[in-house]
């Protein structure tokens, strides 16, 4: 095939890269969860998250469509550890703090189903959390270079940060649906539409820490902390004594209050006070610059 034909083919793929990405990761997670259900080996579902998950597909598509500069941006520039202390705290403790508040409110108003999931004593808590931390961190690594490092910047080319987060929240939630159907990796005693009511604000909060730091590390940290929260706090029906949804509903309410507060304080355009939202356009990287009047001041191309 001639160079010109390759360029034309690549250009066509470039215009359809997000639909292609969504279809591919959807097919992979569907196949992996179906295989796990058919064989009874739940670990096989991890294939759709880690080995061939959103992060791996994002890396492959970046290599194909942008090449080395794109890979350098995705895997190096967006892996910055210079988040600042407050953003490390926000990424790691926001969701656990909201979970703690929800459980506390449930107990305060007479909830009888609040029972510890793990041993919270100082000598036991770290050994119990360590395996959970490893698994949830691996899962977050398998997802976040795809969702936040790849999809979100492309959505933010045409949409503001809040709009992009809502779209990504729906996509991210539906990506979990095959697992829900076959009983793998998703709460089974909670209606899926209720799970979506948690995933969408979570997507907004992760956009907030990602846009404010420009680092996938922040997204990985918040995603991991969120997953850990469900393993250490009695939020879901399967982890409460009565098997009810009351505590989870309280948690969803608290999360939405926090999310609305973040949108009001940081603004829906960028969900960040210090940085414009990071976008990926037809070049390697672009950022929507904000002028002194608060309006979009143009597109600044990357120079690396």
Residue frames as qw, qx, qy, qz and C-alpha x, y, z in Angstrom:
[[0.000, 0.889, 0.459, 0.000, 0.00, 0.00, 0.00],
 [0.399, 0.543, -0.033, 0.738, 1.35, 3.43, -0.93],
 [0.264, -0.137, -0.469, 0.832, 2.16, 6.06, 1.66],
 [0.274, -0.113, -0.110, -0.949, -0.71, 8.26, 0.45],
 [0.645, -0.286, -0.581, -0.405, -3.24, 5.44, 0.83],
 [0.546, -0.245, -0.656, 0.460, -1.96, 4.68, 4.32],
 [0.070, -0.027, -0.245, 0.967, -2.32, 8.37, 5.21],
 [0.470, -0.204, -0.319, -0.798, -5.90, 8.44, 3.91],
 [0.680, -0.288, -0.670, -0.077, -6.80, 5.27, 5.82],
 [0.424, -0.180, -0.550, 0.697, -5.24, 6.64, 9.00],
 [0.128, -0.092, 0.034, -0.987, -7.12, 9.92, 8.56],
 [0.601, -0.294, -0.479, -0.569, -10.43, 8.07, 8.30],
 [0.655, -0.296, -0.645, 0.259, -9.66, 6.07, 11.42],
 [0.244, 0.013, -0.347, 0.905, -8.65, 9.31, 13.17],
 [0.356, -0.233, -0.132, -0.895, -12.12, 10.77, 12.58],
 [0.790, -0.284, -0.365, -0.402, -13.76, 7.66, 13.98],
 [0.376, 0.311, -0.766, 0.418, -11.29, 6.88, 16.74],
 [0.347, -0.193, 0.562, -0.726, -13.68, 7.37, 19.67],
 [0.857, 0.065, -0.003, -0.510, -16.44, 5.14, 18.23],
 [0.742, 0.318, -0.588, 0.049, -13.81, 2.54, 17.33],
 [0.103, 0.345, -0.731, 0.579, -12.35, 2.70, 20.84],
 [0.573, -0.129, 0.392, -0.708, -15.78, 2.32, 22.47],
 [0.894, 0.166, -0.210, -0.359, -16.77, -0.62, 20.28],
 [0.610, 0.367, -0.671, 0.207, -13.47, -2.43, 20.77],
 [0.026, -0.270, 0.732, -0.625, -13.37, -2.10, 24.57],
 [0.702, -0.043, 0.219, -0.676, -17.05, -3.05, 24.72],
 [0.872, 0.219, -0.383, -0.209, -16.51, -6.22, 22.72],
 [0.433, 0.361, -0.734, 0.379, -13.47, -7.16, 24.79],
 [0.262, -0.212, 0.636, -0.694, -15.16, -6.72, 28.17],
 [0.818, 0.054, 0.022, -0.573, -18.26, -8.56, 26.90],
 [0.798, 0.280, -0.531, -0.038, -16.15, -11.48, 25.71],
 [0.246, 0.347, -0.742, 0.518, -14.07, -11.60, 28.88],
 [0.457, -0.153, 0.503, -0.717, -17.06, -11.53, 31.22],
 [0.873, 0.134, -0.151, -0.444, -18.90, -14.12, 29.14],
 [0.654, 0.324, -0.664, 0.162, -15.84, -16.38, 29.30],
 [0.030, -0.287, 0.705, -0.648, -15.60, -15.89, 33.06],
 [0.680, -0.046, 0.266, -0.682, -19.29, -16.75, 33.46],
 [0.865, 0.230, -0.344, -0.286, -19.09, -19.82, 31.22],
 [0.629, 0.284, -0.662, 0.292, -16.01, -21.25, 32.94],
 [0.679, -0.681, -0.275, -0.012, -16.76, -20.13, 36.49],
 [0.669, -0.131, -0.112, 0.722, -13.28, -18.60, 36.68],
 [0.021, -0.949, -0.276, 0.149, -13.95, -15.01, 37.77],
 [0.429, -0.595, 0.285, 0.617, -10.32, -14.01, 37.29],
 [0.474, 0.275, 0.607, 0.575, -10.82, -14.28, 33.53],
 [0.099, 0.914, 0.390, 0.052, -12.92, -11.12, 33.69],
 [0.361, -0.770, 0.158, 0.501, -9.71, -9.24, 34.51],
 [0.549, 0.108, 0.548, 0.622, -8.59, -9.93, 30.94],
 [0.191, 0.754, 0.485, 0.400, -11.10, -7.36, 29.76],
 [0.274, -0.956, -0.093, 0.055, -9.85, -4.80, 32.25],
 [0.476, -0.722, 0.377, 0.332, -6.09, -5.27, 32.44],
 [0.585, -0.123, 0.637, 0.486, -4.59, -7.33, 29.63],
 [0.210, 0.335, 0.605, 0.691, -6.85, -6.01, 26.84],
 [0.085, -0.736, -0.569, 0.357, -8.67, -3.25, 28.69],
 [0.210, 0.956, 0.204, 0.010, -9.24, 0.46, 27.96],
 [0.299, -0.826, 0.349, 0.328, -5.65, 1.43, 28.83],
 [0.558, -0.150, 0.689, 0.437, -4.10, -1.11, 26.45],
 [0.452, 0.644, 0.562, 0.257, -6.47, -0.21, 23.61],
 [0.013, 0.988, 0.042, -0.149, -5.75, 3.50, 24.20],
 [0.415, -0.620, 0.514, 0.422, -2.02, 2.84, 23.97],
 [0.551, 0.156, 0.715, 0.401, -2.40, 0.83, 20.75],
 [0.328, 0.817, 0.448, 0.154, -4.63, 3.43, 19.10],
 [0.152, -0.941, 0.136, 0.271, -2.34, 6.27, 20.17],
 [0.500, -0.379, 0.620, 0.470, 0.64, 4.45, 18.69],
 [0.495, 0.408, 0.685, 0.345, -1.27, 3.88, 15.43],
 [0.203, 0.870, 0.411, 0.180, -2.73, 7.34, 14.98],
 [0.111, -0.987, 0.117, -0.022, -0.24, 9.71, 16.59],
 [0.753, 0.406, -0.373, 0.359, 2.93, 7.72, 17.11],
 [0.614, -0.051, -0.477, 0.626, 5.78, 8.38, 19.50],
 [0.023, -0.293, 0.188, -0.937, 4.78, 11.96, 20.47],
 [0.653, -0.389, -0.225, -0.610, 1.32, 10.74, 21.43],
 [0.837, -0.221, -0.478, 0.153, 2.71, 7.86, 23.46],
 [0.413, 0.140, -0.401, 0.806, 5.10, 10.23, 25.20],
 [0.302, -0.357, 0.055, -0.882, 2.17, 12.45, 26.14],
 [0.792, -0.321, -0.313, -0.414, -0.08, 9.58, 27.27],
 [0.899, -0.205, -0.344, 0.178, 2.48, 7.52, 29.18],
 [0.575, 0.021, -0.288, 0.765, 4.99, 10.12, 30.35],
 [0.022, -0.326, 0.046, -0.944, 3.58, 13.63, 30.47],
 [0.618, -0.442, -0.215, -0.613, 0.26, 12.48, 31.93],
 [0.820, -0.268, -0.470, 0.187, 2.06, 10.40, 34.55],
 [0.143, 0.583, -0.340, 0.724, 3.34, 13.45, 36.39],
 [0.569, -0.399, -0.651, 0.305, 3.66, 12.93, 40.14],
 [0.182, -0.025, -0.230, 0.956, 3.81, 16.67, 40.83],
 [0.198, -0.628, -0.679, -0.324, 0.19, 16.99, 41.82],
 [0.153, -0.489, 0.259, -0.819, 0.64, 19.06, 44.95],
 [0.016, 0.010, -0.882, 0.471, -0.29, 17.88, 48.41],
 [0.477, 0.211, 0.361, -0.773, -3.89, 19.08, 48.30],
 [0.692, 0.301, -0.368, -0.543, -4.61, 17.18, 45.08],
 [0.353, 0.154, -0.916, 0.113, -3.13, 13.98, 46.45],
 [0.173, 0.114, 0.729, -0.653, -5.42, 14.41, 49.44],
 [0.579, 0.290, 0.036, -0.761, -8.41, 15.19, 47.23],
 [0.605, 0.282, -0.651, -0.362, -7.80, 12.19, 44.96],
 [0.340, 0.097, -0.908, 0.226, -7.18, 9.71, 47.76],
 [0.035, -0.190, -0.766, 0.613, -9.61, 10.80, 50.47],
 [0.385, 0.014, -0.099, -0.917, -12.63, 12.46, 48.81],
 [0.680, -0.108, -0.565, -0.453, -14.60, 9.28, 48.06],
 [0.510, -0.154, -0.775, 0.339, -13.65, 7.45, 51.30],
 [0.011, 0.070, 0.418, -0.906, -14.64, 10.56, 53.27],
 [0.533, -0.033, -0.212, -0.818, -18.02, 10.66, 51.52],
 [0.667, -0.116, -0.724, -0.136, -18.50, 6.95, 52.23],
 [0.323, -0.107, -0.691, 0.638, -17.65, 7.52, 55.90],
 [0.252, 0.024, 0.171, -0.952, -20.18, 10.39, 56.06],
 [0.634, -0.077, -0.472, -0.608, -22.87, 8.24, 54.46],
 [0.609, -0.153, -0.763, 0.155, -22.31, 5.38, 56.89],
 [0.160, -0.073, -0.533, 0.828, -22.23, 7.84, 59.77],
 [0.418, -0.041, -0.055, -0.906, -25.54, 9.40, 58.71],
 [0.683, -0.128, -0.632, -0.343, -27.11, 5.97, 58.41],
 [0.507, -0.164, -0.728, 0.433, -25.96, 5.04, 61.90],
 [0.004, -0.015, 0.316, -0.949, -26.96, 8.43, 63.32],
 [0.553, -0.018, -0.071, -0.830, -30.54, 8.05, 62.16],
 [0.738, -0.142, 0.490, -0.441, -31.03, 4.58, 63.53],
 [0.713, 0.404, -0.511, -0.259, -29.63, 2.32, 60.86],
 [0.785, -0.397, 0.443, -0.173, -29.33, -1.20, 62.22],
 [0.936, 0.321, 0.102, 0.100, -27.52, -2.65, 59.19],
 [0.246, 0.855, -0.420, 0.181, -24.15, -0.94, 59.72],
 [0.899, -0.365, 0.212, 0.113, -21.76, -3.78, 60.42],
 [0.136, -0.750, 0.543, 0.352, -17.99, -3.69, 59.83],
 [0.863, 0.445, -0.199, -0.131, -16.73, -5.41, 56.67],
 [0.685, 0.349, -0.488, 0.413, -13.14, -5.65, 57.88],
 [0.657, -0.561, -0.313, 0.394, -11.33, -5.53, 61.21],
 [0.187, 0.904, 0.006, 0.385, -10.55, -1.85, 61.78],
 [0.680, -0.689, 0.090, 0.233, -8.08, -2.45, 64.60],
 [0.085, 0.878, -0.421, -0.211, -4.59, -0.95, 63.93],
 [0.404, -0.405, 0.805, 0.156, -2.94, -4.37, 63.86],
 [0.553, 0.272, 0.784, 0.069, -5.37, -5.84, 61.33],
 [0.428, 0.789, 0.211, -0.388, -6.49, -3.03, 59.04],
 [0.138, 0.718, -0.537, -0.421, -3.34, -2.80, 56.90],
 [0.239, -0.153, 0.940, 0.191, -3.04, -6.57, 56.27],
 [0.439, 0.507, 0.721, -0.174, -6.71, -6.64, 55.27],
 [0.347, 0.848, 0.068, -0.395, -6.55, -3.59, 53.01],
 [0.205, -0.572, 0.632, 0.481, -3.24, -4.47, 51.30],
 [0.366, 0.144, 0.860, 0.325, -4.63, -7.22, 49.00],
 [0.289, 0.794, 0.517, -0.137, -7.64, -5.03, 48.19],
 [0.016, -0.851, 0.189, 0.489, -5.30, -2.15, 47.35],
 [0.292, -0.315, 0.753, 0.499, -3.24, -4.26, 44.97],
 [0.342, 0.412, 0.820, 0.203, -6.25, -5.60, 43.06],
 [0.183, 0.882, 0.385, -0.200, -8.04, -2.25, 42.82],
 [0.131, -0.750, 0.342, 0.551, -4.84, -0.47, 41.76],
 [0.324, -0.072, 0.814, 0.477, -4.30, -2.99, 38.95],
 [0.281, 0.652, 0.702, 0.064, -7.90, -2.48, 37.81],
 [0.041, 0.915, 0.112, -0.385, -7.50, 1.31, 37.84],
 [0.227, -0.531, 0.576, 0.579, -4.29, 1.08, 35.83],
 [0.331, 0.188, 0.855, 0.352, -6.10, -1.09, 33.32],
 [0.185, 0.769, 0.611, 0.027, -8.83, 1.53, 32.87],
 [0.116, -0.863, -0.176, 0.458, -7.64, 5.06, 33.50],
 [0.242, -0.353, 0.490, 0.759, -5.18, 5.58, 30.62],
 [0.122, 0.370, 0.791, 0.471, -8.17, 4.73, 28.45],
 [0.087, -0.801, -0.593, -0.003, -11.00, 6.66, 30.10],
 [0.200, -0.917, -0.083, 0.335, -9.21, 9.73, 31.41],
 [0.406, -0.489, 0.445, 0.631, -5.93, 9.69, 29.48],
 [0.221, 0.072, 0.741, 0.630, -7.47, 8.98, 26.07],
 [0.021, 0.624, 0.734, 0.267, -11.25, 9.45, 25.89],
 [0.194, -0.815, -0.381, 0.391, -11.75, 12.46, 28.16],
 [0.215, -0.500, 0.235, 0.805, -9.27, 14.81, 26.42],
 [0.093, 0.145, 0.721, 0.671, -10.89, 13.99, 23.07],
 [0.097, -0.712, -0.694, -0.047, -14.39, 14.63, 24.38],
 [0.250, -0.758, -0.216, 0.562, -13.20, 17.94, 25.80],
 [0.291, 0.011, 0.445, 0.847, -12.28, 19.17, 22.31],
 [0.166, -0.405, -0.540, -0.719, -15.94, 19.85, 21.54],
 [0.545, -0.666, -0.475, -0.187, -17.55, 19.70, 24.98],
 [0.165, -0.738, 0.401, -0.517, -16.91, 21.56, 28.19],
 [0.106, 0.313, -0.887, 0.321, -15.58, 19.59, 31.15],
 [0.516, 0.046, 0.602, -0.607, -19.00, 18.92, 32.69],
 [0.785, 0.381, -0.091, -0.480, -20.56, 17.81, 29.40],
 [0.516, 0.462, -0.721, -0.021, -17.59, 15.57, 28.62],
 [0.124, -0.236, 0.851, -0.453, -17.79, 14.05, 32.10],
 [0.687, 0.162, 0.380, -0.598, -21.49, 13.26, 31.71],
 [0.773, 0.442, -0.342, -0.300, -20.88, 11.57, 28.36],
 [0.355, 0.426, -0.809, 0.194, -17.89, 9.66, 29.72],
 [0.386, -0.174, 0.697, -0.579, -19.84, 8.72, 32.84],
 [0.833, 0.236, 0.131, -0.483, -22.54, 7.08, 30.72],
 [0.699, 0.489, -0.517, -0.071, -19.95, 5.28, 28.57],
 [0.093, 0.420, -0.811, 0.398, -17.96, 4.18, 31.60],
 [0.585, -0.069, 0.556, -0.586, -21.11, 2.94, 33.29],
 [0.867, 0.322, -0.045, -0.378, -22.38, 1.02, 30.27],
 [0.446, 0.529, -0.719, 0.066, -18.95, -0.58, 29.95],
 [0.206, -0.248, 0.832, -0.451, -19.72, -2.29, 33.28],
 [0.743, 0.070, 0.090, -0.659, -23.07, -3.61, 32.03],
 [0.755, 0.225, -0.597, -0.153, -21.79, -6.91, 30.54],
 [0.241, 0.206, -0.811, 0.491, -20.24, -7.72, 33.91],
 [0.451, -0.043, 0.426, -0.783, -23.54, -6.94, 35.61],
 [0.789, 0.149, -0.262, -0.535, -25.41, -9.27, 33.26],
 [0.798, 0.143, -0.583, 0.045, -23.16, -12.24, 34.00],
 [0.735, -0.671, -0.084, -0.053, -22.52, -11.43, 37.65],
 [0.799, 0.012, -0.087, 0.595, -18.88, -10.43, 37.40],
 [0.445, 0.054, -0.083, 0.890, -17.22, -7.43, 39.04],
 [0.215, -0.368, -0.129, -0.896, -20.39, -5.36, 39.59],
 [0.302, -0.014, 0.683, -0.665, -22.72, -5.28, 42.62],
 [0.168, -0.167, -0.891, -0.387, -25.41, -7.86, 41.91],
 [0.145, -0.568, -0.769, 0.254, -28.02, -6.87, 44.50],
 [0.018, 0.600, 0.119, -0.791, -28.30, -3.31, 43.23],
 [0.602, 0.696, 0.392, -0.017, -30.30, -2.32, 40.12],
 [0.639, 0.141, 0.230, 0.720, -27.97, -1.22, 37.35],
 [0.094, 0.788, 0.245, 0.558, -29.68, 2.16, 36.97],
 [0.534, -0.845, -0.025, 0.016, -28.90, 2.84, 40.62],
 [0.763, -0.237, 0.207, 0.564, -25.24, 1.95, 40.00],
 [0.424, 0.536, 0.291, 0.670, -25.26, 4.47, 37.14],
 [0.227, -0.923, -0.163, -0.263, -26.41, 7.15, 39.58],
 [0.656, -0.663, 0.183, 0.311, -23.10, 6.58, 41.39],
 [0.722, 0.072, 0.355, 0.589, -20.84, 6.20, 38.35],
 [0.308, 0.779, 0.280, 0.470, -21.87, 9.46, 36.67],
 [0.253, -0.955, 0.093, -0.123, -20.99, 11.81, 39.58],
 [0.776, -0.421, 0.311, 0.352, -17.85, 9.74, 40.17],
 [0.653, 0.403, 0.323, 0.554, -16.83, 10.50, 36.58],
 [0.055, 0.926, 0.092, 0.362, -17.33, 14.22, 37.22],
 [0.563, -0.799, 0.203, 0.058, -15.21, 14.10, 40.38],
 [0.799, -0.127, 0.355, 0.469, -12.41, 12.22, 38.60],
 [0.451, 0.690, 0.237, 0.514, -12.49, 14.82, 35.80],
 [0.259, -0.955, 0.014, -0.148, -12.12, 17.48, 38.48],
 [0.647, -0.623, 0.351, 0.264, -8.89, 16.01, 39.88],
 [0.741, 0.201, 0.422, 0.483, -7.61, 15.10, 36.40],
 [0.317, 0.812, 0.218, 0.439, -8.20, 18.55, 34.88],
 [0.334, -0.935, 0.091, -0.078, -6.83, 20.28, 37.96],
 [0.624, -0.564, 0.473, 0.263, -3.57, 18.31, 37.82],
 [0.541, 0.655, -0.419, -0.321, -3.23, 17.24, 34.18],
 [0.023, 0.422, -0.903, 0.072, -2.16, 13.84, 35.45],
 [0.750, -0.105, -0.555, -0.344, -3.67, 10.38, 35.03],
 [0.356, 0.073, -0.778, 0.513, -2.04, 9.58, 38.38],
 [0.294, -0.035, 0.386, -0.874, -4.74, 11.64, 40.10],
 [0.741, 0.037, -0.260, -0.618, -7.46, 9.72, 38.24],
 [0.655, 0.089, -0.746, 0.082, -5.86, 6.39, 39.11],
 [0.124, 0.086, -0.693, 0.705, -5.65, 7.40, 42.78],
 [0.485, 0.000, 0.232, -0.843, -9.29, 8.49, 42.98],
 [0.772, 0.084, -0.464, -0.427, -10.55, 5.43, 41.09],
 [0.530, 0.100, -0.792, 0.287, -8.55, 3.14, 43.38],
 [0.072, -0.061, 0.585, -0.805, -9.75, 4.93, 46.51],
 [0.641, -0.001, -0.057, -0.765, -13.37, 4.63, 45.33],
 [0.771, 0.056, -0.605, -0.189, -13.06, 0.89, 44.77],
 [0.340, 0.098, -0.764, 0.539, -11.41, 0.44, 48.16],
 [0.336, -0.137, 0.312, -0.878, -14.26, 2.33, 49.80],
 [0.796, -0.039, -0.246, -0.552, -16.77, -0.28, 48.65],
 [0.754, 0.076, -0.639, 0.133, -14.57, -2.97, 50.17],
 [0.336, 0.031, -0.635, 0.695, -14.17, -1.37, 53.60],
 [0.295, 0.045, 0.315, -0.901, -17.46, 0.47, 54.18],
 [0.246, 0.341, 0.905, -0.072, -20.89, -1.24, 54.38],
 [0.234, 0.331, -0.132, -0.905, -22.46, 0.69, 51.51],
 [0.453, 0.101, -0.670, -0.580, -23.92, -2.01, 49.27],
 [0.822, -0.243, -0.033, -0.513, -26.78, -4.41, 50.08],
 [0.900, 0.075, -0.418, 0.098, -24.44, -7.40, 50.10],
 [0.466, 0.221, -0.529, 0.674, -22.31, -5.75, 52.80],
 [0.347, -0.361, 0.268, -0.823, -25.12, -4.63, 55.12],
 [0.204, -0.029, 0.905, -0.373, -26.85, -6.72, 57.73],
 [0.538, 0.421, 0.507, -0.526, -30.33, -6.21, 56.27],
 [0.455, 0.183, 0.712, 0.502, -29.39, -6.30, 52.60],
 [0.221, 0.860, 0.424, -0.175, -31.12, -2.99, 51.98],
 [0.526, 0.503, 0.197, 0.656, -30.21, -0.10, 49.67],
 [0.231, -0.944, -0.235, 0.016, -30.74, 2.67, 52.22],
 [0.535, -0.637, 0.209, 0.514, -27.06, 3.25, 52.99],
 [0.501, 0.121, 0.518, 0.683, -26.15, 3.25, 49.30],
 [0.109, 0.813, 0.454, 0.347, -28.89, 5.79, 48.58],
 [0.365, -0.900, -0.038, 0.234, -27.49, 8.03, 51.31],
 [0.590, -0.326, 0.399, 0.621, -24.02, 7.60, 49.81],
 [0.387, 0.473, 0.538, 0.580, -25.30, 8.54, 46.33],
 [0.089, -0.937, -0.315, -0.122, -26.96, 11.63, 47.78],
 [0.489, -0.758, 0.147, 0.405, -23.78, 12.71, 49.57],
 [0.570, -0.042, 0.496, 0.654, -21.72, 12.14, 46.41],
 [0.255, 0.686, 0.497, 0.466, -24.11, 14.23, 44.32],
 [0.254, -0.951, -0.141, 0.104, -24.02, 17.06, 46.86],
 [0.551, -0.530, 0.338, 0.549, -20.22, 17.02, 46.68],
 [0.501, 0.249, 0.576, 0.596, -20.30, 16.88, 42.88],
 [0.096, 0.874, 0.400, 0.260, -22.70, 19.81, 42.56],
 [0.391, -0.874, 0.041, 0.285, -20.50, 21.78, 44.96],
 [0.581, -0.251, 0.458, 0.624, -17.41, 21.06, 42.84],
 [0.368, 0.542, 0.549, 0.519, -19.20, 22.15, 39.65],
 [0.098, -0.958, -0.256, -0.078, -20.33, 25.41, 41.29],
 [0.487, -0.779, 0.178, 0.353, -16.93, 26.18, 42.82],
 [0.487, -0.325, 0.567, 0.579, -14.70, 25.20, 39.90],
 [0.402, 0.541, -0.185, -0.715, -17.03, 25.91, 36.99],
 [0.856, 0.250, 0.435, -0.127, -18.50, 23.55, 34.40],
 [0.544, 0.787, -0.258, -0.136, -16.22, 24.76, 31.60],
 [0.435, 0.574, -0.666, 0.195, -12.98, 23.37, 32.97],
 [0.856, -0.470, -0.207, -0.054, -13.77, 21.93, 36.43],
 [0.733, -0.132, -0.136, 0.653, -10.50, 23.55, 37.41],
 [0.092, -0.973, -0.097, 0.188, -9.46, 26.98, 38.62],
 [0.402, -0.688, 0.423, 0.432, -5.75, 26.65, 37.88],
 [0.248, -0.213, 0.771, 0.546, -5.68, 24.93, 34.46],
 [0.613, 0.291, -0.222, -0.701, -7.67, 24.86, 31.25],
 [0.897, 0.020, 0.398, -0.192, -9.09, 21.50, 30.31],
 [0.232, -0.429, 0.759, 0.431, -6.67, 19.26, 28.46],
 [0.779, 0.469, 0.195, -0.367, -7.78, 18.25, 24.99],
 [0.469, -0.191, 0.718, 0.479, -6.48, 16.16, 22.14],
 [0.543, 0.667, 0.070, -0.505, -7.25, 17.54, 18.70],
 [0.853, 0.521, -0.027, 0.018, -5.83, 16.88, 15.27],
 [0.274, 0.724, -0.567, 0.281, -2.36, 17.69, 16.49],
 [0.495, 0.071, -0.796, 0.340, -0.47, 15.80, 19.18],
 [0.297, -0.526, -0.651, 0.459, -1.92, 17.81, 22.03],
 [0.010, 0.548, 0.163, 0.821, -3.91, 21.01, 22.38],
 [0.222, -0.418, -0.663, 0.580, -5.16, 22.98, 25.33],
 [0.015, -0.797, -0.447, -0.405, -8.10, 25.34, 25.35],
 [0.361, 0.023, -0.314, 0.878, -6.63, 28.55, 26.70],
 [0.166, -0.814, -0.549, 0.088, -8.65, 30.92, 28.81],
 [0.277, 0.558, 0.002, 0.782, -8.29, 34.64, 28.27],
 [0.124, 0.004, -0.513, 0.849, -8.42, 37.22, 31.03],
 [0.481, -0.097, -0.041, -0.870, -12.11, 37.76, 30.29],
 [0.567, -0.049, 0.734, -0.370, -12.84, 34.12, 30.99],
 [0.804, 0.473, 0.026, -0.359, -13.65, 33.29, 27.37],
 [0.884, 0.030, 0.337, 0.322, -11.88, 30.68, 25.30],
 [0.018, -0.864, 0.262, 0.430, -8.81, 32.38, 23.96],
 [0.551, 0.623, -0.497, -0.247, -7.86, 29.94, 21.22],
 [0.997, -0.063, 0.004, 0.040, -5.95, 26.72, 20.81],
 [0.124, -0.814, 0.565, 0.046, -2.35, 26.35, 21.91],
 [0.906, 0.267, -0.324, -0.043, -0.52, 23.55, 20.12],
 [0.821, -0.499, 0.185, 0.209, 2.00, 21.39, 21.91],
 [0.274, 0.867, -0.411, -0.066, 5.62, 22.09, 21.20],
 [0.568, -0.461, 0.680, 0.050, 7.17, 18.83, 22.26]]
